[in-house]
Amino acid sequence: MNIATTVKDEIDIEAEDGGSAVHPMFSDAPRSVSFNKLRKRLLRQVRQAMEDFQMLKGQKRWLIGLSGGKDSYGLLALLLDLKWRGLLPVELVACNLDQGQPNFPKHILPEYLTKIGVTHRIEYRDTYSIVKEKVPEGATYCSLCSRLRRGNLYRIAREEGCDALVLGHHREDILETFFMNFFHGGRLASMPAKLLNDEGDLMLLRPLAYAAEDDLAKFATAMQFPIIPCDLCGSQDGLQRNAMKDMLADIERRMPGRKDTMLRALAHVNPSHLLDPKLFDFAGLMAAGSSAEPSDAG
């Protein structure tokens, strides 16, 4: 069963598709029943995440991190779809951080965003050289690359007068991060759907928290997004995250539906049944009739 099941008012995509009142990003989208079902499911999951984590509370302007990959394109399309329907009362600004990666096709994103009429900002910062210099040969680039990218996106969000930075992390990203922390970090932690930054002035939001990566891949193919691959870390083999992805895929093949079950587990935590005395007062647990003081009986 999908976690996103409580949003009550359905979106009538079928009726919309009969007319011309669609966002330009959807002008060439398929009109098939299967695509409509996929689109409605993703929209419902995004709305559910927004509702569950109160993402719209006090928000007026969002900066959407757009990498050029399937997930961030999907995020942008779904948010534009909701805004077009009057269901997302915030301004949207798409932002791509050009990190100086070799052979990065600089023209694709600005041309595409201009074509569909999306307010956007393209920012150049050569973090690629920093990552290559700082990370030893054979080590993974993802952690440092992500920190540098995040810091720049926070800065840009402030400069653009935004309340939040919005990223395209999905269900699998959250589960993979959980298991990476579980197996390699010795802690129970994942990607939160809503996070206040360290400075306390910006929210980080992940509206795709309930969306499946397979659905986003199908959505991207149907929408014919101009995908830009990552040439920095995408060529590295043996990443821990890839191992977690393979493990989760194998579990899902053998036991369909386990990914949704695991995601639900992250939303139903029972501290008294774990081992962290900082989260639960184990020292204060006492059976009825027992004394808090040690007995003097010899």
PEFENGI-V518408 format. One record per backbone hydrogen bond with DSSP energy under -1.0 kcal/mol. CO is the residue of the C=O (numbers start at 1). NH is the residue of the N-H. Records with the same first field share a line. If there is no record, write none. Layout:
CO=NH / NH
This chain:
3=5
11=13
12=16
13=17
16=19
20=22
23=26
24=27
26=29
32=36
33=37
34=38
35=39
36=40
37=41
38=42
39=43
40=44
41=45
42=46
43=47
44=48
45=49
46=50
47=51
48=52
49=53
50=55
54=57
56=59
60=91
61=163 / 164
62=93
63=166
64=95
68=228
69=73
70=74
71=75
72=76
73=77
74=78
75=79
76=80
77=81
78=82
79=83
80=84
81=85
82=87
83=86
88=90
91=62
93=64
94=121
95=66
96=123
98=125
99=128
101=104
104=106
105=108
107=111
108=112
109=113
110=114
111=115
112=116
113=118
119=94
121=96
123=98
125=127
127=131
128=132
129=133
130=134
131=135
136=139
141=145
142=146
143=147
144=148
145=149
146=150
147=151
148=152
149=153
150=154
151=155
152=156
153=157
154=158
155=159
156=160
157=162
158=161
163=203
164=63
165=205
166=65
170=174
171=175
172=176
173=177
174=178
175=179
176=180
177=181
178=182
179=183
180=184
181=187
193=206
195=204
197=200
202=197
203=165
204=195
205=167
206=209
208=211
211=171
212=216
213=217
214=218
215=219
216=220
217=221
218=222
219=223
220=225
225=227
233=236
239=243
240=244
241=245
242=246
243=247
244=248
245=249
246=250
247=251
248=252
249=253
250=254
251=255
255=258
257=261
258=262
259=263
260=264
261=265
262=266
264=267
265=268
270=273
271=274
276=279 / 280
280=282
282=285
287=290
